[in-house]
Amino acid sequence: MSRLKELISIALICVFPHSAVGDDNHNPLGDAVEELPIFDAHMHYKEPAWGPFPVEDVIELMDKSGVAMALVSSTPDDGTIMLWKYAPNRVVPELRPYHGSARSTNWTEVAGIENYINGRLAKFPHEGIGEFHIHSIRMWNEALFQSIIDLARERDIFLHVHSGTEPIHWLYGLDPDVKIIWAHAGLGVPAIKVHKLMSEFPNLLADMSLREFSILSDDGGLEATWKRIIFDFHDRLMVGSDTWVNGQWVNYEQIIASNRAWLRLLPRELAENIAYKNAERYIGRTITLDLIGTK
């Protein structure tokens, strides 16, 4: 080990004294990663995709990638419902509040948003609310979010939240028992802060969409801090694709392959948890490769 790597390891041990990482006595899964079904915990089927990627093509892309099931939200929600109606055994619908003039930057201020959310939840079997963005403190509408949390608790479903760390603290302050999936594990949040937040809130889940290239180091191994996150919180992480633009659909097979590239470096138990078992545990589905080729 080079002196630089030695110093990094010592520093990380000081930051994460109780980390499970460093236990390299378990063999990495390797090529057997291809045998794992994937639960895609961050999929969108937005209106611009409806023409170029009809519902049958979306399911075919999932089949080719070994994606057995997906948690889907869309702008507008009609996309999610179309995909769910076509393949109800492969799609877990969640309600994204964006519609009409309600967008990621202003949805908390749009008149009637609470009625919209209530109406869609009453009409369709959504199993989450989100993915929604909380960009700034201006969006911290306490009355609205308390209502959303109450709806989620009544239905025992998750909020799927795209934000930095402070909104997560704020939501847990409104209700310490709220169920949250942290989209992209914070996306722009540094890995060391991701570890800190996951440590602080032991019920917080995270999808790893758009994080796959940060997880892999330049030498093809696991980046040190992300390795700590994965080993410490493997029972609360899930894979995601984030098909937010059509280019993500074009590259869908490669996106899933890039996630298998880092899952293959993990011991089987950890890889299985992140690939699909955490979704089985928290979302209440049976996820197997037998779903491939079905609707």
C-alpha positions as CSV (number, residue, x, y, z in Angstrom):
1,M,0.0,0.0,0.0
2,S,1.3,3.4,-1.0
3,R,1.9,6.0,1.8
4,L,-1.0,8.1,0.3
5,K,-3.4,5.2,0.5
6,E,-2.2,4.3,4.0
7,L,-2.9,7.9,5.1
8,I,-6.4,7.9,3.5
9,S,-7.2,4.6,5.2
10,I,-6.2,5.9,8.6
11,A,-8.2,9.1,8.1
12,L,-11.3,7.1,7.1
13,I,-11.0,4.8,10.1
14,C,-10.9,7.9,12.3
15,V,-14.0,9.3,10.6
16,F,-15.9,6.0,10.6
17,P,-14.6,4.1,13.6
18,H,-17.5,1.6,13.7
19,S,-17.6,0.9,9.9
20,A,-17.9,-2.6,8.7
21,V,-15.7,-1.8,5.7
22,G,-12.3,-3.3,5.6
23,D,-13.7,-6.8,6.1
24,D,-12.3,-8.1,2.8
25,N,-12.6,-11.8,3.9
26,H,-15.7,-12.2,1.7
27,N,-15.2,-12.9,-2.0
28,P,-16.7,-10.4,-4.4
29,L,-19.7,-11.7,-6.4
30,G,-18.0,-11.2,-9.8
31,D,-19.7,-12.5,-12.9
32,A,-22.5,-14.0,-10.8
33,V,-23.9,-10.5,-10.6
34,E,-25.6,-11.2,-13.9
35,E,-27.8,-13.7,-12.2
36,L,-29.3,-11.1,-9.9
37,P,-32.7,-9.5,-10.6
38,I,-32.6,-5.7,-10.4
39,F,-35.2,-3.5,-8.8
40,D,-34.9,-0.1,-10.4
41,A,-35.9,2.2,-7.6
42,H,-35.8,5.4,-9.6
43,M,-37.6,5.3,-13.0
44,H,-39.6,8.0,-14.7
45,Y,-41.9,7.7,-17.8
46,K,-42.3,11.3,-18.7
47,E,-44.5,12.6,-21.5
48,P,-41.6,13.2,-24.0
49,A,-40.8,9.5,-23.8
50,W,-44.3,8.2,-24.6
51,G,-43.9,8.4,-28.4
52,P,-40.3,7.3,-28.9
53,F,-40.5,4.7,-26.1
54,P,-44.0,3.1,-26.0
55,V,-44.8,1.0,-22.9
56,E,-43.9,-2.3,-24.6
57,D,-40.4,-0.9,-25.4
58,V,-39.9,0.1,-21.8
59,I,-40.6,-3.3,-20.5
60,E,-38.4,-4.8,-23.2
61,L,-35.5,-2.6,-22.1
62,M,-36.1,-3.8,-18.6
63,D,-36.1,-7.4,-19.8
64,K,-32.8,-7.0,-21.7
65,S,-31.2,-5.5,-18.6
66,G,-32.5,-8.0,-16.1
67,V,-34.6,-5.4,-14.3
68,A,-37.5,-7.4,-12.8
69,M,-39.4,-4.5,-11.4
70,A,-39.3,-0.7,-11.1
71,L,-40.5,2.1,-8.8
72,V,-42.0,4.6,-11.3
73,S,-43.0,8.2,-11.1
74,S,-43.7,10.5,-14.0
75,T,-44.5,14.1,-15.2
76,P,-47.4,13.9,-15.5
77,D,-48.6,11.0,-13.5
78,D,-50.5,9.6,-16.5
79,G,-47.2,8.1,-17.7
80,T,-46.8,6.1,-14.6
81,I,-50.4,4.8,-14.8
82,M,-50.0,3.9,-18.5
83,L,-46.9,1.8,-17.7
84,W,-48.5,0.3,-14.6
85,K,-51.7,-0.7,-16.5
86,Y,-49.6,-2.4,-19.2
87,A,-47.3,-4.3,-16.8
88,P,-48.9,-4.3,-13.4
89,N,-46.6,-7.1,-12.1
90,R,-43.5,-5.1,-13.1
91,V,-44.3,-1.6,-12.0
92,V,-44.7,-0.1,-8.5
93,P,-46.4,3.3,-9.1
94,E,-45.6,6.3,-7.0
95,L,-47.2,9.8,-7.3
96,R,-45.1,12.6,-8.6
97,P,-47.0,15.9,-7.9
98,Y,-45.8,17.6,-11.0
99,H,-48.5,18.4,-13.5
100,G,-49.7,21.4,-15.5
101,S,-47.9,24.4,-14.1
102,A,-46.6,22.5,-11.1
103,R,-42.9,21.8,-11.7
104,S,-39.9,20.9,-9.6
105,T,-39.2,24.5,-8.6
106,N,-42.6,25.7,-7.7
107,W,-44.9,22.7,-6.9
108,T,-45.2,23.6,-3.2
109,E,-46.7,27.0,-4.1
110,V,-49.2,25.9,-6.8
111,A,-52.9,26.3,-5.8
112,G,-54.8,23.1,-5.4
113,I,-51.7,20.9,-5.1
114,E,-53.0,19.2,-2.0
115,N,-56.3,18.4,-3.6
116,Y,-54.4,17.0,-6.6
117,I,-52.3,14.7,-4.5
118,N,-55.4,13.5,-2.5
119,G,-57.4,12.9,-5.7
120,R,-54.7,10.8,-7.4
121,L,-54.0,8.8,-4.3
122,A,-57.7,8.0,-4.0
123,K,-58.0,7.0,-7.7
124,F,-54.8,4.9,-8.2
125,P,-52.8,2.5,-6.1
126,H,-49.7,4.6,-5.7
127,E,-47.2,3.2,-3.2
128,G,-45.1,6.3,-2.7
129,I,-45.3,10.1,-3.1
130,G,-42.4,11.5,-5.2
131,E,-39.9,11.8,-6.5
132,F,-40.3,15.4,-5.7
133,H,-37.7,18.2,-5.2
134,I,-37.1,20.4,-2.3
135,H,-34.6,22.9,-3.8
136,S,-34.6,25.7,-1.2
137,I,-36.0,26.8,2.2
138,R,-38.6,28.7,0.2
139,M,-40.3,25.4,-0.5
140,W,-40.5,24.4,3.1
141,N,-44.3,24.7,3.3
142,E,-44.9,23.1,6.6
143,A,-48.7,22.8,6.3
144,L,-48.5,21.1,2.9
145,F,-45.7,18.8,4.0
146,Q,-47.5,17.8,7.2
147,S,-50.5,16.9,5.1
148,I,-48.3,14.9,2.7
149,I,-46.7,13.1,5.6
150,D,-50.1,12.3,7.1
151,L,-51.3,10.9,3.8
152,A,-48.1,8.7,3.5
153,R,-48.5,7.5,7.1
154,E,-52.2,6.6,6.5
155,R,-51.1,4.5,3.5
156,D,-47.8,3.3,5.0
157,I,-45.9,4.5,2.0
158,F,-42.6,6.3,1.4
159,L,-41.8,9.9,0.4
160,H,-39.2,9.9,-2.4
161,V,-37.3,13.1,-1.8
162,H,-34.7,14.8,-4.0
163,S,-32.9,17.2,-1.8
164,G,-29.7,18.0,0.1
165,T,-29.3,17.1,3.7
166,E,-31.1,20.0,5.4
167,P,-34.6,19.2,4.0
168,I,-34.2,15.6,5.2
169,H,-33.5,16.9,8.7
170,W,-36.5,19.2,8.4
171,L,-38.9,16.4,7.3
172,Y,-37.8,14.2,10.2
173,G,-38.4,17.2,12.5
174,L,-42.0,17.3,11.3
175,D,-42.3,13.5,11.9
176,P,-39.5,11.4,13.2
177,D,-41.2,8.3,11.8
178,V,-41.8,9.4,8.3
179,K,-40.6,6.9,5.7
180,I,-38.2,8.5,3.2
181,I,-36.2,7.3,0.2
182,W,-33.5,9.8,-0.5
183,A,-33.2,10.2,-4.2
184,H,-29.7,9.8,-5.7
185,A,-28.4,9.6,-2.1
186,G,-28.4,13.4,-2.2
187,L,-26.8,13.6,-5.7
188,G,-24.5,16.6,-5.2
189,V,-24.0,15.9,-1.5
190,P,-20.4,14.8,-0.8
191,A,-20.1,11.2,0.1
192,I,-18.8,11.9,3.6
193,K,-22.0,13.9,4.3
194,V,-24.1,11.1,2.9
195,H,-22.5,8.7,5.4
196,K,-23.2,11.2,8.2
197,L,-26.9,11.6,7.3
198,M,-27.4,7.9,6.9
199,S,-25.8,7.3,10.3
200,E,-28.0,10.0,11.9
201,F,-31.3,8.6,10.6
202,P,-31.2,4.8,10.8
203,N,-34.5,4.4,8.9
204,L,-33.5,6.5,5.9
205,L,-33.3,4.7,2.6
206,A,-31.5,5.9,-0.5
207,D,-31.6,5.1,-4.2
208,M,-28.2,5.3,-5.9
209,S,-29.3,6.6,-9.3
210,L,-26.6,8.8,-11.0
211,R,-24.1,7.8,-8.3
212,E,-22.7,4.8,-10.2
213,F,-19.6,6.6,-11.6
214,S,-18.8,8.2,-8.3
215,I,-18.8,4.8,-6.6
216,L,-16.2,3.3,-8.9
217,S,-12.6,4.6,-8.4
218,D,-10.2,5.3,-11.2
219,D,-8.6,1.9,-10.8
220,G,-11.9,0.1,-11.2
221,G,-12.4,-0.6,-7.5
222,L,-14.7,1.0,-5.0
223,E,-14.0,4.7,-4.1
224,A,-13.1,4.6,-0.4
225,T,-15.9,6.7,1.2
226,W,-18.6,5.1,-1.0
227,K,-17.2,1.7,0.0
228,R,-17.9,2.7,3.6
229,I,-21.4,3.8,2.8
230,I,-22.1,0.6,0.9
231,F,-20.7,-1.7,3.6
232,D,-22.3,0.2,6.5
233,F,-25.8,0.8,4.9
234,H,-26.2,-2.0,2.3
235,D,-29.5,-2.9,4.0
236,R,-30.9,0.6,3.1
237,L,-29.6,1.2,-0.5
238,M,-31.2,0.5,-3.9
239,V,-30.2,0.8,-7.5
240,G,-31.8,3.4,-9.8
241,S,-31.7,4.6,-13.4
242,D,-33.4,8.0,-13.3
243,T,-34.8,8.1,-16.8
244,W,-35.5,11.8,-16.6
245,V,-34.7,12.5,-20.2
246,N,-34.9,10.3,-23.3
247,G,-31.2,9.9,-23.5
248,Q,-31.4,7.8,-20.3
249,W,-33.8,5.5,-22.1
250,V,-31.4,5.3,-25.1
251,N,-28.7,4.3,-22.6
252,Y,-30.8,2.2,-20.3
253,E,-29.0,-1.1,-20.7
254,Q,-25.7,0.6,-20.2
255,I,-26.9,2.4,-17.1
256,I,-28.0,-0.9,-15.5
257,A,-24.7,-2.5,-16.6
258,S,-22.8,0.3,-14.9
259,N,-24.6,-0.5,-11.7
260,R,-23.8,-4.2,-12.0
261,A,-20.1,-3.1,-12.5
262,W,-19.9,-1.9,-8.9
263,L,-22.3,-4.5,-7.5
264,R,-20.0,-7.3,-8.8
265,L,-17.3,-6.0,-6.4
266,L,-19.4,-6.7,-3.3
267,P,-19.9,-9.9,-1.4
268,R,-23.1,-11.7,-2.5
269,E,-25.2,-10.7,0.6
270,L,-24.5,-7.0,0.1
271,A,-25.0,-7.1,-3.7
272,E,-28.3,-9.0,-3.3
273,N,-29.6,-6.5,-0.7
274,I,-28.9,-3.5,-3.0
275,A,-30.0,-5.2,-6.2
276,Y,-33.4,-6.4,-5.0
277,K,-33.8,-7.7,-1.5
278,N,-34.1,-4.3,0.1
279,A,-37.0,-3.6,-2.2
280,E,-38.6,-6.8,-1.2
281,R,-38.2,-5.9,2.4
282,Y,-39.4,-2.3,2.3
283,I,-41.8,-2.3,-0.6
284,G,-43.3,-5.7,0.0
285,R,-42.7,-7.4,-3.4
286,T,-41.3,-10.8,-4.4
287,I,-38.6,-10.0,-7.0
288,T,-37.2,-12.8,-9.1
289,L,-35.8,-13.2,-12.6
290,D,-39.0,-15.2,-13.4
291,L,-40.7,-11.8,-13.9
292,I,-38.5,-11.2,-17.0
293,G,-40.6,-11.5,-20.1
294,T,-43.9,-11.1,-18.3
295,K,-46.2,-8.1,-17.7
